[in-house]
Amino acid sequence: MASLIAVLYIAVAVSFDVVDTRHLVAEVDGRVQARLQQIVGGGSLNTLGPSHLLPADKDVDDAPVVVWVATTHGPPVGLTLGSPPLPAGAWSRSPQAATTAFLGQGWFRVLALPMGHSWLVGAQSLAATQHVEAVVDRAELVAGPILVLAMFFGALGIGIMASRPIEQARQRQLDFTADASHELRTPLTVIEAEVGLALSAPRDSESYQGTIQRIGTESKRLRHIVEDLLFLARFDSKPPAPHNEPVDLPTLVNSSTQRFLAVARARHIALFVASEAADHVLIEAPPGWVDQLCGVLVDNACRYAGEGGWVRVIVAAHGNSVSLAVEDSGPGIRPDERPLLFDRFQRGNDGREGAGLGLAIADAVVRSTGGKWRVGDAPGGGARMEVVWHRFRPREAALQKEDVEDVAGVPANHRRVRAVGRSYFEEAT
């Protein structure tokens, strides 16, 4: 990169020097020609005094134009004070052809005009032009390395900053691959060991049945891990998102949470919903994704609530915002764990089961649906996981109560029974 910048700089500097030099030389040629035409047209030759000298050049800003008259007999004769000798080959007899010649102690630009049977030759020193060129060259030599170094370090800094996310993504990919390999290896190792033991010696039917059950359990775990990995892989490849639909969040949350009633009863966990929003509060999102998000949050809460604990799911609406919060009576989330909470394969240190992909999936859903996380502590202890969305307000009239079953994502075989401050779930008979 620095080499390319240096080459481009040299090319631009050389081009500028050539154009600038031609411009300065053309100005000198113009002044010499104007002086000669002034002498010829103004009759200055007829006013020559005894010393045969022309009047001085009145242009005090530039070097004076020296003049000679050349005939076919003898060398050119200087008509201005201090005119250096003019060699025969130093000037051209073409009025349009100016030449550059070394006269006396410096370089001059020489031009001739015909005058009867003789020639009037004029010249001006290029010392001023050479001085300007020298100043420009020194400036380019000083500025060039500074510019190249500045561009080099600037490009290096930009490259480092641009590659940092790529390196982080590469490292995350390596960590993801290593963690996925570890998670997949565990059930595969168990299955392989169980099959090996089952085939090592004859066994009774009860022993074979126990082996098959353990293999089935590990196979189910393996299937869940693969499904989660495929879900995250689809998010990573950024496919077209499913079609967004108006989703009645309270109704969808009721339906999604009902699936965990059996899990809660088995662990003696009190699972209930506290709805702080009016009926038919809508968000715009893929219903399946919101259902999966709710399932992940409730499942995690049930895992960490502990035997005989409680899990509360809260839907609330405040102005243009709609929120879904899940609280539990578990140990909560330590502040040092929260920055890594949504990393893949990140699990708590309490040894609970799971691959650590649930919250990574939930985070992918939240980001894709325009939601925002709020992670905190539940009243009385435990964790509080809250997601906030922008409220969707359709242009059509508000949904009627009898149309609840038509809202996207709500199974028709579920109904809601409200009590004061909370909702319980029952299956429609």
Sequence and secondary structure as in RCSB ss.txt:
>XXXX:A:sequence
MASLIAVLYIAVAVSFDVVDTRHLVAEVDGRVQARLQQIVGGGSLNTLGPSHLLPADKDVDDAPVVVWVATTHGP
PVGLTLGSPPLPAGAWSRSPQAATTAFLGQGWFRVLALPMGHSWLVGAQSLAATQHVEAVVDRAELVAGPILVLA
MFFGALGIGIMASRPIEQARQRQLDFTADASHELRTPLTVIEAEVGLALSAPRDSESYQGTIQRIGTESKRLRHI
VEDLLFLARFDSKPPAPHNEPVDLPTLVNSSTQRFLAVARARHIALFVASEAADHVLIEAPPGWVDQLCGVLVDN
ACRYAGEGGWVRVIVAAHGNSVSLAVEDSGPGIRPDERPLLFDRFQRGNDGREGAGLGLAIADAVVRSTGGKWRV
GDAPGGGARMEVVWHRFRPREAALQKEDVEDVAGVPANHRRVRAVGRSYFEEAT
>XXXX:A:secstr
 HHHHHHHHHHHHHHHHHHHHHHHHHHHHHHHHHHHHHHHHHTGGGG  TT         SS  EEEEEE SSSS
 EE STT     GGGS SSTT  EEEEETTEEEEEEEEEETTEEEEEEEE HHHHHHHHHHHHHHHHHHHHHHHH
HHHHHHHHHHHHHHHHHHHHHHHHHHHHHHHHHHHHHHHHHHHHHHHHHHS   HHHHHHHHHHHHHHHHHHHHH
HHHHHHHHHHHT       EEEEHHHHHHHHHHTTHHHHHHTT EEEEEEES TT EEEE HHHHHHHHHHHHHH
HHHHH TT EEEEEEEEETTEEEEEEEESS    TTTGGGTTSTT   TT  SS S HHHHHHHHHHHTT EEEE
EE TTSSEEEEEEEE    SS    GGGGGGSTT  TTEEEEEETTEEEEEE  
